[in-house]
């Protein structure tokens, strides 16, 4: 059975390495600051006690006042999983760091989020629309 | 004097018999050797994630049928499991057994089509398809018996399945399952040691173990690269922990291993169904759930080992009858991430085989 790691416990551990990087930790998910995301993700991937070698999926949600990007991480070594989130308040030009250099599985999925939500991923090697054509007006999965 | 040559760019697809739907590749060639490829997708994008936000939870079940139309049963299963997790609905034991039987039959169907199409790509034209469709037809008959449909079954419901098994179902299933090992033997005799299959698939399109994990590959693609990872064992759902079965893995990660893993998985599915037929209990097949279901506000992710890999749904509810966000973790799309790495350096004719060996349905890639 995949063990879903308790977010508050992971948060305590992360705070000791990256002070002031956690926004919120609920039982099932961890919300981190966008500027600390890459550091935290690299740590979670490299640290032997976590070893998150597999990025299950990325998705985004539009909550009207902010966007939330959700990362589901899995360790096939320890059979653990963790849900990590980032919130972006900026609506006109939302920018996030890209995860492609850590997990290449992010490649198409970040393009999909860029295509449908208009969130830009800084550092993505080939960030362009994937399903819709260049020049499509707007971003269909945004609310309102 | 050396001859001056230039790279040659050709367009393959989206309409091409071997692209398994509407897949387009922009291929750069040096002679016959592929030096670069760029997959161009989106020709079948119907905006299912957006459509689903405008319908009630129950109305979304038929939409899920249309994701990967080769595996409607498993799509619906994953979606229903997510809603059950979100709303806290329990499933009666008999329904769980029925679900496992349907999911494993669906896996056999998918792998038959995948292997048939793969051998087709090798150049055997439609003969292998004829063999594979002979058995698929019998399974489709079984699905028709329970759901009245032959392609888009719409059989799963929140809390179970829509109808109980008709009386004639289990005897017919047993008859088919007893015969299936003989058919698998027949395929193996025709294909496993076949000189053309070996020559064209062995060592072709290698996906290394590390790269497979890095790109979040799943299903037979991941296992053929030697990773022992199957959601049915790693994170058992439904009642998979009550069956004995093995996880076949390859080691080379080439096109042949991906074919081989699928053939072995058909054997394991037969094994699971045999156990399920013996154990299936009597009882109810569905927990009553309100038609306009309003799950409590929150989010849920549930996943299954679909025939193509990890199929998961991520749903966000705002306590209204319609999902606030409906995301599909589509194995077909994510398995394509490393396509360029697998194809570059091979000949154009091999590109078709490598793409075929990944086994994608474009309806699930584009959604």
Interface residues (C-beta under 8 A of the other chain):
Chain A: X1 X2 X53 X54 X55 X56 X57 X59 X61 X62 X70 X72 X76 X79 X83 X103 X104 X105 X107 X108 X109 X112 X116 X129 X130 X131 X132 X133 X140 X141
Chain B: X41 X42 X45 X47 X49 X50 X211 X213 X214 X215 X216 X217 X227 X229 X234 X235 X236 X301 X303 X310 X312 X314 X316 X324 X325 X327 X329 X333 X334 X336 X337 X338 X366 X367
